[in-house]
Amino acid sequence: MKSFIIFALTLTILQISLALNAKFTRLECFEFDKPFATVTKCRLKALSRFSSALFLHVALHQTPVTNVSFNAALLRKGSNGYRPFMYNNTVDFCRFYKNPNKFIFWKILFFKMIGPASNINHTCPFEHDIIVENLVLDGEMFKLIPFPSDEYMIKVKVAAYNNYKAEIRAYVQILE
């Protein structure tokens, strides 16, 4: 019994020591079609030394939007800048939201990370501005897809009607 308690305590300490800290370090937003949409808010707010919140507001000027696709790429910082790392994937967002189980990567990215902090909680059409409020990264989000400690860039390009309208670059630091 005593050895079991010591074993359980050791596992708990190991889990705590392996916990990841993840935070946004920088955010960049680019508009490619201002008559279609403008980014009215694109900022980070420091919550603590180890945490920051992302705020994004995109005003849609030509609604309803019935055809939306996303391209998400994960890049890892190297000696010569950011290089592709693991993912570069495009999805028809309207189709994804109708059946998210077909798109596991997007399901993890969207429902675990972005969805709870945004008003994008339905399928097409979109007849309102896109808002992400107080999106805070948590080490728990990275348990399904473990990442080594490093600096990363998540680049999301948004298209409507097969033309890219905007690009969001979120820079993330992951520490053990």
ZANU-584325 format. One record per atom (N, C-alpha, C): x, y, z; atom name. Coordinates in Angstrom, 2 decimals, always signed. Layout:
<recs>
<<X Y Z> 'CA'> ...
</recs>
This chain:
<recs>
<<+0.83 -1.20 +0.00> 'N'> <<+0.00 +0.00 +0.00> 'CA'> <<+0.87 +1.26 +0.00> 'C'> <<+1.94 +1.23 +0.82> 'N'> <<+2.82 +2.39 +0.91> 'CA'> <<+3.52 +2.64 -0.43> 'C'> <<+3.92 +1.58 -1.12> 'N'> <<+4.59 +1.75 -2.41> 'CA'> <<+3.62 +2.29 -3.46> 'C'> <<+2.35 +1.91 -3.36> 'N'> <<+1.35 +2.44 -4.30> 'CA'> <<+1.18 +3.95 -4.10> 'C'> <<+1.14 +4.41 -2.87> 'N'> <<+0.99 +5.84 -2.58> 'CA'> <<+2.21 +6.61 -3.10> 'C'> <<+3.40 +6.07 -2.90> 'N'> <<+4.62 +6.72 -3.40> 'CA'> <<+4.59 +6.77 -4.93> 'C'> <<+4.16 +5.67 -5.57> 'N'> <<+4.06 +5.63 -7.02> 'CA'> <<+3.06 +6.67 -7.53> 'C'> <<+1.89 +6.75 -6.91> 'N'> <<+0.86 +7.72 -7.31> 'CA'> <<+1.35 +9.15 -7.12> 'C'> <<+2.04 +9.40 -6.04> 'N'> <<+2.57 +10.73 -5.77> 'CA'> <<+3.63 +11.11 -6.80> 'C'> <<+4.48 +10.16 -7.17> 'N'> <<+5.51 +10.40 -8.18> 'CA'> <<+4.87 +10.73 -9.53> 'C'> <<+3.84 +9.98 -9.92> 'N'> <<+3.15 +10.26 -11.18> 'CA'> <<+2.52 +11.65 -11.17> 'C'> <<+1.92 +12.04 -10.07> 'N'> <<+1.32 +13.36 -9.96> 'CA'> <<+2.36 +14.45 -10.11> 'C'> <<+3.50 +14.30 -9.46> 'N'> <<+4.57 +15.29 -9.57> 'CA'> <<+5.09 +15.36 -11.00> 'C'> <<+5.23 +14.20 -11.68> 'N'> <<+5.68 +14.19 -13.06> 'CA'> <<+4.69 +14.90 -13.98> 'C'> <<+3.39 +14.67 -13.76> 'N'> <<+2.38 +15.33 -14.58> 'CA'> <<+2.43 +16.84 -14.39> 'C'> <<+2.60 +17.29 -13.17> 'N'> <<+2.68 +18.72 -12.91> 'CA'> <<+3.92 +19.30 -13.56> 'C'> <<+5.05 +18.60 -13.47> 'N'> <<+6.29 +19.14 -14.03> 'CA'> <<+6.28 +19.11 -15.55> 'C'> <<+5.46 +18.25 -16.17> 'N'> <<+5.38 +18.18 -17.62> 'CA'> <<+4.30 +19.09 -18.20> 'C'> <<+3.62 +19.82 -17.32> 'N'> <<+2.58 +20.73 -17.80> 'CA'> <<+3.19 +21.81 -18.69> 'C'> <<+2.47 +22.14 -19.73> 'N'> <<+2.95 +23.14 -20.67> 'CA'> <<+2.34 +24.50 -20.35> 'C'> <<+3.13 +25.53 -20.57> 'N'> <<+2.63 +26.89 -20.54> 'CA'> <<+2.63 +27.37 -21.97> 'C'> <<+1.51 +27.90 -22.42> 'N'> <<+1.41 +28.41 -23.78> 'CA'> <<+0.79 +29.80 -23.73> 'C'> <<+1.38 +30.71 -24.52> 'N'> <<+0.81 +32.06 -24.56> 'CA'> <<+1.04 +32.69 -25.92> 'C'> <<+0.13 +33.59 -26.27> 'N'> <<+0.31 +34.40 -27.47> 'CA'> <<+1.37 +35.44 -27.18> 'C'> <<+2.26 +35.67 -28.16> 'N'> <<+3.29 +36.69 -27.99> 'CA'> <<+3.12 +37.85 -28.96> 'C'> <<+2.45 +37.61 -30.07> 'N'> <<+2.24 +38.67 -31.06> 'CA'> <<+1.07 +38.28 -31.95> 'C'> <<+0.40 +39.28 -32.50> 'N'> <<-0.74 +39.04 -33.38> 'CA'> <<-0.69 +40.04 -34.53> 'C'> <<-0.84 +39.54 -35.76> 'N'> <<-0.85 +40.38 -36.95> 'CA'> <<-2.08 +40.03 -37.78> 'C'> <<-2.75 +41.07 -38.29> 'N'> <<-3.93 +40.86 -39.12> 'CA'> <<-3.76 +41.63 -40.42> 'C'> <<-4.09 +40.97 -41.53> 'N'> <<-3.96 +41.57 -42.85> 'CA'> <<-5.28 +41.46 -43.58> 'C'> <<-5.71 +42.55 -44.20> 'N'> <<-6.93 +42.57 -45.01> 'CA'> <<-6.54 +42.57 -46.48> 'C'> <<-7.19 +41.74 -47.28> 'N'> <<-6.91 +41.69 -48.71> 'CA'> <<-8.04 +42.28 -49.55> 'C'> <<-9.22 +42.44 -48.95> 'N'> <<-10.39 +42.92 -49.69> 'CA'> <<-11.22 +43.79 -48.75> 'C'> <<-10.84 +45.07 -48.59> 'N'> <<-11.51 +45.95 -47.63> 'CA'> <<-12.98 +46.21 -47.95> 'C'> <<-13.41 +46.25 -49.20> 'N'> <<-14.85 +46.39 -49.42> 'CA'> <<-15.65 +45.19 -48.91> 'C'> <<-15.00 +44.03 -48.80> 'N'> <<-15.69 +42.83 -48.33> 'CA'> <<-15.70 +42.76 -46.80> 'C'> <<-14.53 +43.02 -46.18> 'N'> <<-14.41 +42.92 -44.73> 'CA'> <<-13.23 +43.74 -44.24> 'C'> <<-13.36 +44.27 -43.03> 'N'> <<-12.25 +44.99 -42.40> 'CA'> <<-12.03 +44.46 -41.00> 'C'> <<-10.78 +44.43 -40.60> 'N'> <<-10.43 +44.01 -39.25> 'CA'> <<-10.45 +45.26 -38.38> 'C'> <<-11.42 +45.33 -37.48> 'N'> <<-11.55 +46.52 -36.64> 'CA'> <<-10.83 +46.37 -35.31> 'C'> <<-10.56 +45.13 -34.92> 'N'> <<-9.80 +44.89 -33.69> 'CA'> <<-8.90 +43.70 -33.91> 'C'> <<-7.63 +43.87 -33.57> 'N'> <<-6.64 +42.80 -33.72> 'CA'> <<-5.58 +43.07 -32.67> 'C'> <<-5.76 +42.52 -31.49> 'N'> <<-4.82 +42.84 -30.42> 'CA'> <<-4.73 +41.72 -29.40> 'C'> <<-3.64 +41.79 -28.63> 'N'> <<-3.43 +40.91 -27.49> 'CA'> <<-3.48 +41.75 -26.22> 'C'> <<-3.94 +41.13 -25.15> 'N'> <<-3.94 +41.80 -23.86> 'CA'> <<-3.18 +40.90 -22.89> 'C'> <<-2.15 +41.47 -22.28> 'N'> <<-1.36 +40.70 -21.31> 'CA'> <<-2.20 +40.49 -20.04> 'C'> <<-2.32 +39.24 -19.63> 'N'> <<-3.05 +38.92 -18.41> 'CA'> <<-2.09 +38.68 -17.25> 'C'> <<-0.95 +38.11 -17.57> 'N'> <<+0.11 +37.88 -16.60> 'CA'> <<+1.39 +37.65 -17.40> 'C'> <<+2.44 +37.33 -16.68> 'N'> <<+3.71 +37.07 -17.37> 'CA'> <<+3.62 +35.84 -18.28> 'C'> <<+2.76 +34.92 -17.92> 'N'> <<+2.67 +33.66 -18.65> 'CA'> <<+1.38 +33.51 -19.45> 'C'> <<+0.61 +34.60 -19.59> 'N'> <<-0.68 +34.46 -20.24> 'CA'> <<-1.08 +35.76 -20.94> 'C'> <<-1.69 +35.61 -22.10> 'N'> <<-2.24 +36.76 -22.82> 'CA'> <<-3.53 +36.31 -23.52> 'C'> <<-4.40 +37.27 -23.76> 'N'> <<-5.69 +36.99 -24.39> 'CA'> <<-5.73 +37.63 -25.78> 'C'> <<-6.35 +36.93 -26.71> 'N'> <<-6.47 +37.40 -28.08> 'CA'> <<-7.86 +37.99 -28.28> 'C'> <<-7.91 +39.15 -28.96> 'N'> <<-9.16 +39.81 -29.29> 'CA'> <<-9.14 +40.12 -30.79> 'C'> <<-10.22 +39.72 -31.49> 'N'> <<-10.30 +39.91 -32.93> 'CA'> <<-11.74 +40.26 -33.28> 'C'> <<-11.90 +41.29 -34.10> 'N'> <<-13.23 +41.66 -34.59> 'CA'> <<-13.10 +41.96 -36.08> 'C'> <<-13.85 +41.22 -36.88> 'N'> <<-13.85 +41.40 -38.32> 'CA'> <<-15.25 +41.84 -38.73> 'C'> <<-15.33 +43.03 -39.30> 'N'> <<-16.61 +43.55 -39.77> 'CA'> <<-16.85 +43.08 -41.20> 'C'> <<-17.95 +42.36 -41.40> 'N'> <<-18.32 +41.88 -42.73> 'CA'> <<-19.23 +42.92 -43.39> 'C'> <<-18.87 +43.34 -44.60> 'N'> <<-19.62 +44.38 -45.29> 'CA'> <<-20.55 +43.84 -46.38> 'C'> <<-20.34 +42.59 -46.79> 'N'> <<-21.15 +42.00 -47.86> 'CA'> <<-21.76 +40.70 -47.36> 'C'> <<-22.82 +40.81 -46.62> 'N'> <<-23.49 +39.63 -46.06> 'CA'> <<-24.75 +39.35 -46.86> 'C'> <<-25.24 +38.14 -46.84> 'N'> <<-24.73 +36.97 -46.14> 'CA'> <<-23.56 +36.33 -46.88> 'C'> <<-22.67 +35.71 -46.11> 'N'> <<-21.53 +35.00 -46.67> 'CA'> <<-21.87 +33.51 -46.62> 'C'> <<-21.95 +32.90 -47.79> 'N'> <<-22.40 +31.51 -47.88> 'CA'> <<-21.30 +30.53 -48.27> 'C'> <<-20.10 +31.03 -48.54> 'N'> <<-19.00 +30.17 -48.96> 'CA'> <<-17.74 +30.65 -48.26> 'C'> <<-17.26 +29.87 -47.29> 'N'> <<-16.08 +30.25 -46.50> 'CA'> <<-15.13 +29.07 -46.42> 'C'> <<-13.84 +29.35 -46.60> 'N'> <<-12.84 +28.32 -46.38> 'CA'> <<-11.67 +28.91 -45.61> 'C'> <<-10.97 +28.04 -44.90> 'N'> <<-9.82 +28.43 -44.08> 'CA'> <<-8.62 +27.60 -44.50> 'C'> <<-7.46 +28.23 -44.47> 'N'> <<-6.20 +27.51 -44.60> 'CA'> <<-5.41 +27.81 -43.34> 'C'> <<-5.07 +26.77 -42.59> 'N'> <<-4.27 +26.94 -41.38> 'CA'> <<-2.93 +26.26 -41.55> 'C'> <<-1.89 +26.99 -41.21> 'N'> <<-0.53 +26.45 -41.29> 'CA'> <<+0.15 +26.68 -39.94> 'C'> <<+0.86 +25.69 -39.49> 'N'> <<+1.64 +25.80 -38.27> 'CA'> <<+3.10 +25.87 -38.66> 'C'> <<+3.78 +26.92 -38.21> 'N'> <<+5.19 +27.11 -38.52> 'CA'> <<+5.97 +27.19 -37.23> 'C'> <<+7.19 +26.66 -37.26> 'N'> <<+8.06 +26.66 -36.08> 'CA'> <<+9.26 +27.56 -36.34> 'C'> <<+9.63 +28.33 -35.34> 'N'> <<+10.73 +29.27 -35.51> 'CA'> <<+12.05 +28.51 -35.56> 'C'> <<+12.85 +28.87 -36.57> 'N'> <<+14.18 +28.30 -36.72> 'CA'> <<+15.19 +29.42 -36.83> 'C'> <<+16.40 +29.07 -37.18> 'N'> <<+17.46 +30.06 -37.27> 'CA'> <<+17.23 +31.05 -38.42> 'C'> <<+16.51 +30.64 -39.45> 'N'> <<+16.24 +31.51 -40.60> 'CA'> <<+14.78 +31.92 -40.69> 'C'> <<+14.12 +32.10 -39.56> 'N'> <<+12.71 +32.49 -39.57> 'CA'> <<+11.81 +31.30 -39.32> 'C'> <<+10.56 +31.46 -39.68> 'N'> <<+9.56 +30.42 -39.43> 'CA'> <<+9.50 +29.45 -40.60> 'C'> <<+9.49 +28.17 -40.28> 'N'> <<+9.46 +27.09 -41.26> 'CA'> <<+8.22 +26.22 -41.03> 'C'> <<+7.68 +25.62 -42.10> 'N'> <<+6.51 +24.74 -41.94> 'CA'> <<+6.78 +23.64 -40.92> 'C'> <<+5.75 +23.36 -40.11> 'N'> <<+5.86 +22.36 -39.06> 'CA'> <<+4.51 +21.67 -38.91> 'C'> <<+4.44 +20.42 -39.22> 'N'> <<+3.29 +19.55 -39.02> 'CA'> <<+2.10 +19.81 -39.95> 'C'> <<+1.45 +20.96 -39.85> 'N'> <<+0.17 +21.13 -40.53> 'CA'> <<+0.18 +22.28 -41.52> 'C'> <<-0.47 +22.06 -42.64> 'N'> <<-0.86 +23.09 -43.59> 'CA'> <<-2.06 +22.50 -44.29> 'C'> <<-3.24 +22.94 -43.91> 'N'> <<-4.46 +22.27 -44.32> 'CA'> <<-5.53 +23.30 -44.64> 'C'> <<-6.33 +23.02 -45.67> 'N'> <<-7.44 +23.89 -46.04> 'CA'> <<-8.74 +23.12 -45.89> 'C'> <<-9.77 +23.82 -45.42> 'N'> <<-11.07 +23.20 -45.24> 'CA'> <<-12.17 +24.16 -45.65> 'C'> <<-13.21 +23.59 -46.24> 'N'> <<-14.43 +24.34 -46.52> 'CA'> <<-15.17 +24.43 -45.19> 'C'> <<-15.21 +25.63 -44.62> 'N'> <<-15.75 +25.79 -43.27> 'CA'> <<-17.24 +25.46 -43.20> 'C'> <<-17.99 +25.78 -44.21> 'N'> <<-19.42 +25.48 -44.20> 'CA'> <<-19.65 +23.96 -44.15> 'C'> <<-18.87 +23.24 -44.94> 'N'> <<-18.97 +21.77 -44.95> 'CA'> <<-18.47 +21.18 -43.64> 'C'> <<-17.39 +21.74 -43.11> 'N'> <<-16.84 +21.27 -41.84> 'CA'> <<-17.86 +21.39 -40.72> 'C'> <<-18.52 +22.50 -40.62> 'N'> <<-19.43 +22.71 -39.49> 'CA'> <<-20.64 +21.79 -39.56> 'C'> <<-21.01 +21.35 -40.76> 'N'> <<-22.13 +20.42 -40.90> 'CA'> <<-21.76 +19.04 -40.38> 'C'> <<-20.48 +18.63 -40.54> 'N'> <<-20.04 +17.31 -40.09> 'CA'> <<-18.59 +17.40 -39.60> 'C'> <<-18.36 +17.91 -38.39> 'N'> <<-17.00 +18.13 -37.90> 'CA'> <<-16.19 +16.84 -37.67> 'C'> <<-16.85 +15.71 -37.48> 'N'> <<-16.12 +14.46 -37.22> 'CA'> <<-15.29 +14.00 -38.42> 'C'> <<-15.57 +14.50 -39.61> 'N'> <<-14.79 +14.15 -40.79> 'CA'> <<-13.46 +14.89 -40.85> 'C'> <<-13.34 +15.93 -40.05> 'N'> <<-12.16 +16.80 -40.10> 'CA'> <<-11.55 +16.90 -38.70> 'C'> <<-10.83 +15.88 -38.26> 'N'> <<-10.35 +15.79 -36.89> 'CA'> <<-9.43 +16.95 -36.52> 'C'> <<-8.46 +17.29 -37.37> 'N'> <<-7.56 +18.40 -37.06> 'CA'> <<-8.34 +19.68 -36.81> 'C'> <<-9.29 +19.97 -37.69> 'N'> <<-10.08 +21.20 -37.56> 'CA'> <<-10.99 +21.13 -36.36> 'C'> <<-11.49 +19.96 -36.07> 'N'> <<-12.37 +19.81 -34.89> 'CA'> <<-11.59 +20.15 -33.62> 'C'> <<-10.36 +19.64 -33.52> 'N'> <<-9.53 +19.94 -32.35> 'CA'> <<-9.21 +21.43 -32.31> 'C'> <<-8.77 +21.97 -33.43> 'N'> <<-8.39 +23.39 -33.48> 'CA'> <<-9.58 +24.29 -33.17> 'C'> <<-10.70 +24.01 -33.81> 'N'> <<-11.81 +24.93 -33.67> 'CA'> <<-12.58 +24.74 -32.36> 'C'> <<-13.03 +23.52 -32.09> 'N'> <<-13.91 +23.31 -30.94> 'CA'> <<-13.17 +23.39 -29.60> 'C'> <<-11.89 +23.04 -29.58> 'N'> <<-11.14 +23.11 -28.33> 'CA'> <<-10.54 +24.48 -28.09> 'C'> <<-10.14 +25.17 -29.15> 'N'> <<-9.42 +26.43 -28.97> 'CA'> <<-10.25 +27.66 -29.31> 'C'> <<-10.72 +27.76 -30.53> 'N'> <<-11.33 +28.99 -31.00> 'CA'> <<-12.83 +29.07 -30.68> 'C'> <<-13.53 +28.00 -30.87> 'N'> <<-14.98 +27.99 -30.73> 'CA'> <<-15.53 +28.59 -29.44> 'C'> <<-15.02 +28.19 -28.28> 'N'> <<-15.59 +28.73 -27.03> 'CA'> <<-15.43 +30.24 -26.86> 'C'> <<-14.48 +30.85 -27.56> 'N'> <<-14.24 +32.29 -27.41> 'CA'> <<-14.80 +33.10 -28.57> 'C'> <<-15.55 +32.47 -29.47> 'N'> <<-16.00 +33.19 -30.66> 'CA'> <<-17.51 +33.08 -30.86> 'C'> <<-18.01 +33.88 -31.79> 'N'> <<-19.43 +33.80 -32.15> 'CA'> <<-19.63 +32.99 -33.43> 'C'> <<-18.63 +32.23 -33.82> 'N'> <<-18.73 +31.38 -35.01> 'CA'> <<-19.22 +30.00 -34.54> 'C'> <<-20.44 +29.94 -34.08> 'N'> <<-20.95 +28.70 -33.52> 'CA'> <<-22.09 +28.12 -34.35> 'C'> <<-22.05 +28.37 -35.65> 'N'> <<-23.07 +27.86 -36.55> 'CA'> <<-22.47 +27.72 -37.95> 'C'> <<-23.21 +27.02 -38.79> 'N'> <<-22.77 +26.85 -40.16> 'CA'> <<-23.17 +28.07 -41.00> 'C'> <<-22.81 +28.06 -42.25> 'N'> <<-23.13 +29.17 -43.15> 'CA'> <<-24.64 +29.28 -43.32> 'C'> <<-25.14 +30.45 -43.61> 'N'> <<-24.47 +31.70 -43.95> 'CA'> <<-24.09 +32.51 -42.70> 'C'> <<-23.11 +33.40 -42.89> 'N'> <<-22.71 +34.33 -41.84> 'CA'> <<-23.29 +35.69 -42.19> 'C'> <<-24.12 +36.20 -41.31> 'N'> <<-24.78 +37.48 -41.54> 'CA'> <<-24.40 +38.49 -40.46> 'C'> <<-23.29 +38.26 -39.80> 'N'> <<-22.86 +39.12 -38.70> 'CA'> <<-21.35 +39.23 -38.69> 'C'> <<-20.84 +40.19 -37.93> 'N'> <<-19.40 +40.32 -37.77> 'CA'> <<-18.83 +39.10 -37.07> 'C'> <<-17.56 +38.84 -37.30> 'N'> <<-16.87 +37.72 -36.67> 'CA'> <<-16.11 +38.28 -35.47> 'C'> <<-16.37 +37.68 -34.31> 'N'> <<-15.77 +38.19 -33.08> 'CA'> <<-15.12 +37.04 -32.31> 'C'> <<-13.88 +37.26 -31.90> 'N'> <<-13.18 +36.36 -30.98> 'CA'> <<-12.79 +37.23 -29.80> 'C'> <<-13.26 +36.86 -28.62> 'N'> <<-13.04 +37.65 -27.41> 'CA'> <<-12.36 +36.81 -26.35> 'C'> <<-11.28 +37.32 -25.83> 'N'> <<-10.63 +36.73 -24.67> 'CA'> <<-10.22 +35.26 -24.88> 'C'> <<-9.61 +34.99 -26.02> 'N'> <<-9.09 +33.65 -26.31> 'CA'> <<-7.75 +33.50 -25.61> 'C'> <<-7.69 +32.64 -24.62> 'N'> <<-6.48 +32.42 -23.83> 'CA'> <<-6.03 +30.98 -24.06> 'C'> <<-4.76 +30.82 -24.37> 'N'> <<-4.20 +29.48 -24.55> 'CA'> <<-3.96 +28.85 -23.20> 'C'> <<-4.16 +27.55 -23.16> 'N'> <<-3.97 +26.78 -21.94> 'CA'> <<-3.16 +25.54 -22.32> 'C'> <<-2.23 +25.15 -21.48> 'N'> <<-1.43 +23.97 -21.74> 'CA'> <<-2.27 +22.72 -21.97> 'C'> <<-3.47 +22.69 -21.39> 'N'> <<-4.37 +21.54 -21.57> 'CA'> <<-4.78 +21.37 -23.03> 'C'> <<-4.81 +22.48 -23.78> 'N'> <<-5.20 +22.41 -25.18> 'CA'> <<-4.22 +21.60 -26.01> 'C'> <<-3.00 +21.47 -25.52> 'N'> <<-1.95 +20.81 -26.30> 'CA'> <<-1.70 +19.37 -25.85> 'C'> <<-2.57 +18.83 -25.03> 'N'> <<-2.40 +17.44 -24.61> 'CA'> <<-2.71 +16.47 -25.75> 'C'> <<-3.69 +16.80 -26.59> 'N'> <<-4.03 +15.90 -27.70> 'CA'> <<-2.97 +15.93 -28.79> 'C'> <<-2.34 +17.09 -28.98> 'N'> <<-1.29 +17.23 -29.97> 'CA'> <<-0.08 +17.83 -29.25> 'C'> <<+0.82 +16.99 -28.74> 'N'> <<+1.95 +17.53 -27.98> 'CA'> <<+2.94 +18.28 -28.86> 'C'> <<+3.42 +19.39 -28.35> 'N'> <<+4.40 +20.20 -29.06> 'CA'> <<+5.63 +20.37 -28.20> 'C'> <<+6.81 +20.35 -28.82> 'N'> <<+8.02 +20.65 -28.06> 'CA'> <<+8.05 +22.14 -27.68> 'C'> <<+8.74 +22.47 -26.61> 'N'> <<+8.89 +23.86 -26.21> 'CA'> <<+9.59 +24.62 -27.33> 'C'> <<+8.98 +25.70 -27.77> 'N'> <<+9.57 +26.51 -28.84> 'CA'> <<+8.63 +27.66 -29.14> 'C'> <<+8.96 +28.40 -30.20> 'N'> <<+8.12 +29.49 -30.68> 'CA'> <<+7.49 +29.06 -31.99> 'C'> <<+6.20 +29.35 -32.14> 'N'> <<+5.44 +28.93 -33.30> 'CA'> <<+4.65 +30.10 -33.87> 'C'> <<+4.26 +29.96 -35.14> 'N'> <<+3.32 +30.89 -35.74> 'CA'> <<+2.17 +30.07 -36.30> 'C'> <<+0.96 +30.48 -35.95> 'N'> <<-0.24 +29.88 -36.53> 'CA'> <<-0.75 +30.89 -37.55> 'C'> <<-0.73 +30.50 -38.81> 'N'> <<-1.16 +31.39 -39.89> 'CA'> <<-2.47 +30.88 -40.44> 'C'> <<-3.50 +31.71 -40.35> 'N'> <<-4.82 +31.34 -40.84> 'CA'> <<-5.21 +32.31 -41.94> 'C'> <<-5.45 +31.76 -43.13> 'N'> <<-5.92 +32.56 -44.26> 'CA'> <<-7.40 +32.23 -44.47> 'C'> <<-8.20 +33.28 -44.58> 'N'> <<-9.64 +33.11 -44.71> 'CA'> <<-10.06 +33.51 -46.12> 'C'> <<-10.82 +32.63 -46.74> 'N'> <<-11.31 +32.89 -48.09> 'CA'> <<-12.83 +32.87 -48.10> 'C'> <<-13.39 +33.69 -48.95> 'N'> <<-14.82 +33.65 -49.22> 'CA'> <<-14.97 +33.65 -50.74> 'C'> <<-15.80 +32.74 -51.20> 'N'> <<-16.02 +32.61 -52.65> 'CA'> <<-14.70 +32.38 -53.40> 'C'> <<-13.84 +31.58 -52.80> 'N'> <<-12.57 +31.14 -53.37> 'CA'> <<-11.54 +32.25 -53.58> 'C'> <<-11.68 +33.35 -52.87> 'N'> <<-10.69 +34.43 -52.90> 'CA'> <<-10.29 +34.74 -51.46> 'C'> <<-8.99 +34.80 -51.22> 'N'> <<-8.54 +35.11 -49.87> 'CA'> <<-8.89 +36.55 -49.52> 'C'> <<-9.51 +36.69 -48.33> 'N'> <<-9.98 +38.00 -47.87> 'CA'> <<-9.13 +38.55 -46.72> 'C'> <<-8.53 +37.65 -45.93> 'N'> <<-7.75 +38.11 -44.76> 'CA'> <<-6.77 +37.02 -44.34> 'C'> <<-5.78 +37.45 -43.57> 'N'> <<-4.80 +36.53 -43.00> 'CA'> <<-4.53 +36.97 -41.56> 'C'> <<-4.54 +36.01 -40.66> 'N'> <<-4.25 +36.25 -39.25> 'CA'> <<-3.01 +35.44 -38.90> 'C'> <<-2.04 +36.10 -38.28> 'N'> <<-0.83 +35.42 -37.82> 'CA'> <<-0.75 +35.58 -36.31> 'C'> <<-0.86 +34.46 -35.62> 'N'> <<-0.76 +34.47 -34.16> 'CA'> <<+0.54 +33.77 -33.79> 'C'> <<+1.38 +34.47 -33.06> 'N'> <<+2.66 +33.93 -32.63> 'CA'> <<+2.48 +33.39 -31.21> 'C'> <<+2.97 +32.16 -31.01> 'N'> <<+2.73 +31.45 -29.76> 'CA'> <<+4.05 +30.94 -29.21> 'C'> <<+4.20 +31.03 -27.91> 'N'> <<+5.36 +30.48 -27.23> 'CA'> <<+4.88 +29.35 -26.32> 'C'> <<+5.51 +28.20 -26.45> 'N'> <<+5.17 +27.05 -25.62> 'CA'> <<+6.40 +26.70 -24.78> 'C'> <<+6.20 +26.65 -23.49> 'N'> <<+7.28 +26.34 -22.55> 'CA'> <<+6.85 +25.18 -21.64> 'C'> <<+7.81 +24.36 -21.28> 'N'> <<+7.52 +23.28 -20.33> 'CA'> <<+7.68 +23.81 -18.93> 'C'> 
</recs>
